[in-house]
Amino acid sequence: MRSGVIGGLVALLLAACAGGGQSLDQTSQQIAQKAEVARPYREVALPGARVGEAANGLTMVLSARVDRQTGKVQTFLRADLVYVAAGRRDYDSVRDAAGGQLKSERLGGNQRCQPGQTCTYDEAWLIELPEPALRQAKSTGYRLKLFARSGPEIEIGIPGPQITSLFERIDAGSAPATAQAQRSPAR
């Protein structure tokens, strides 16, 4: 099915380019709209939040996927780590504040080294957060830790206002069509 969607999008792009009547910007907007409708889920994401310095820091992106048919919500945190060290830390597990294991996937990593100096490493993680626990943490925030094979663990705190903002966006998009139409001004 995925190749069919991609093929359809490529065909739409080629047709638009051949027609010459539309700008490339209009065509790309149409492609984005078609791709959004073809997904089995609706995605909601907050802008990234940066913590720390350029050489030793963390960028966090809080997001969710809402199944279009069932309404089931999955919440995620993408954590992009950058650190300067003598060796790679190899983060390999993530736990919540109570010590429970969280599902996570390492998305990749790089290293940049100058001869005779320490290296700059980056590692990217996608961590699935339990939706009920995240909803309960709106006022207090949500805490988790990344554990490394060698080196210190990293404690991550997701502030309550960020969690509230995410669920406001999720719940606003899940409202019945009539309620959304009442909120939207007529064009």
C-alpha positions in Angstrom: 0.0 0.0 0.0 2.8 2.4 0.8 4.4 2.0 -2.6 0.9 2.8 -4.1 0.7 6.0 -2.1 4.2 7.1 -3.1 3.5 6.2 -6.7 0.3 8.3 -6.6 2.2 11.2 -5.1 4.9 11.0 -7.8 2.2 10.9 -10.5 0.5 14.0 -9.0 3.9 15.8 -9.0 4.6 14.8 -12.6 1.2 15.8 -13.7 1.5 19.2 -12.0 4.9 19.8 -13.5 3.7 18.8 -17.0 0.6 21.0 -16.8 2.7 24.1 -16.0 -0.4 25.9 -14.6 0.5 25.4 -10.9 3.5 26.6 -9.0 5.8 24.1 -7.3 4.7 25.4 -3.9 1.0 24.7 -4.7 2.0 21.2 -5.9 3.9 20.4 -2.8 1.0 21.6 -0.6 -1.3 19.2 -2.5 1.2 16.3 -2.0 1.4 17.0 1.7 -2.4 17.0 2.0 -2.7 13.8 0.1 0.0 12.1 2.2 -1.7 13.3 5.4 -5.1 11.7 4.3 -3.3 8.5 3.3 -1.8 7.9 6.7 -3.7 5.6 9.1 -3.1 8.0 11.9 -3.1 11.7 12.6 0.1 13.1 14.0 0.4 15.9 16.5 3.8 17.3 17.5 5.1 20.2 19.6 8.1 22.3 18.5 11.4 21.0 19.8 12.8 22.2 23.1 16.5 22.5 23.6 18.2 22.0 27.0 21.9 22.5 27.7 24.7 23.9 25.6 25.6 23.2 21.9 28.3 20.8 22.9 26.4 19.0 25.7 22.7 19.2 25.2 19.4 17.6 24.5 16.7 18.4 22.0 13.2 17.0 22.9 10.2 16.7 20.6 7.0 15.6 22.2 4.5 14.0 19.7 1.5 11.7 19.4 -0.2 9.5 16.8 -3.9 9.2 16.9 -5.4 6.2 15.0 -8.0 7.5 12.6 -10.3 4.5 13.0 -10.0 3.6 16.7 -8.9 6.9 18.2 -6.1 5.1 20.1 -3.4 7.5 21.1 0.3 6.7 21.2 2.7 9.3 22.7 6.4 9.7 22.0 9.4 11.6 22.9 12.2 12.0 20.4 15.4 12.8 22.3 18.5 14.0 20.3 21.6 13.9 22.6 24.9 15.7 21.9 27.9 15.3 24.2 31.6 15.7 24.2 33.5 12.7 25.6 36.5 10.5 25.3 34.3 7.6 24.1 30.7 6.8 23.0 28.4 6.2 26.0 26.0 3.9 24.1 22.7 4.6 25.7 20.8 1.4 25.7 17.7 1.6 28.0 15.1 4.0 29.1 13.1 3.9 32.4 10.3 6.0 33.9 10.6 7.6 37.3 9.2 4.5 39.0 11.8 2.3 37.3 9.6 0.8 34.7 11.1 0.0 31.3 9.9 2.1 28.4 9.8 1.0 24.8 12.5 2.8 22.9 14.4 2.6 19.6 17.8 4.1 18.8 17.4 6.0 15.6 21.0 6.6 14.9 24.2 8.4 15.9 27.4 10.0 14.7 30.8 11.0 16.0 33.0 13.9 15.0 36.6 13.7 16.2 39.7 15.9 15.8 43.0 14.0 16.0 44.3 13.9 19.6 41.1 15.5 21.0 37.9 14.3 22.6 35.0 13.6 20.2 31.5 15.0 19.8 28.9 12.4 19.7 25.2 12.5 19.0 22.6 9.9 19.5 18.9 10.0 18.6 16.1 8.0 20.4 12.4 7.5 20.0 10.8 6.7 23.3 7.1 5.6 23.6 5.5 7.1 26.7 2.5 5.6 28.3 -0.5 7.9 27.5 -2.4 7.4 30.8 0.7 8.2 32.9 1.5 11.2 30.6 -2.0 12.6 31.0 -1.7 12.3 34.8 1.5 14.2 34.7 0.0 17.4 33.3 0.5 19.3 36.5 3.7 17.7 37.8 5.6 16.9 34.6 7.0 13.5 33.5 10.4 12.2 34.3 12.5 9.5 32.7 16.1 8.3 32.5 18.3 7.1 29.7 21.0 4.6 30.9 24.3 4.2 29.2 26.7 1.2 29.0 29.5 3.5 29.9 29.1 7.0 31.3 26.4 8.9 33.2 22.7 8.4 32.8 20.6 11.3 31.6 17.5 12.4 33.4 14.9 14.0 31.3 12.0 16.1 32.6 9.0 16.9 30.4 7.4 20.0 31.8 3.6 19.9 32.7 2.7 22.8 30.4 4.2 20.9 27.4 2.2 17.8 28.2 -0.9 20.0 28.6 -0.3 21.6 25.2 0.1 18.3 23.5 -3.1 16.9 24.9 -5.0 20.1 24.1 -3.9 19.6 20.4 -4.8 15.9 20.5 -8.3 16.5 22.0 -9.0 19.5 19.7 -8.4 17.3 16.7 -10.5 14.5 18.1 -13.6 16.7 18.6 -16.6 15.9 16.5 -16.7 17.6 13.1 -19.7 19.8 14.1 -17.8 21.2 17.1 -14.8 21.9 15.0 -17.0 23.6 12.4 -18.5 25.9 15.1 -15.0 26.9 16.2 -13.7 27.6 12.6 -14.7 30.9 11.1 -16.5 30.8 7.8 -14.3 31.6 4.8 
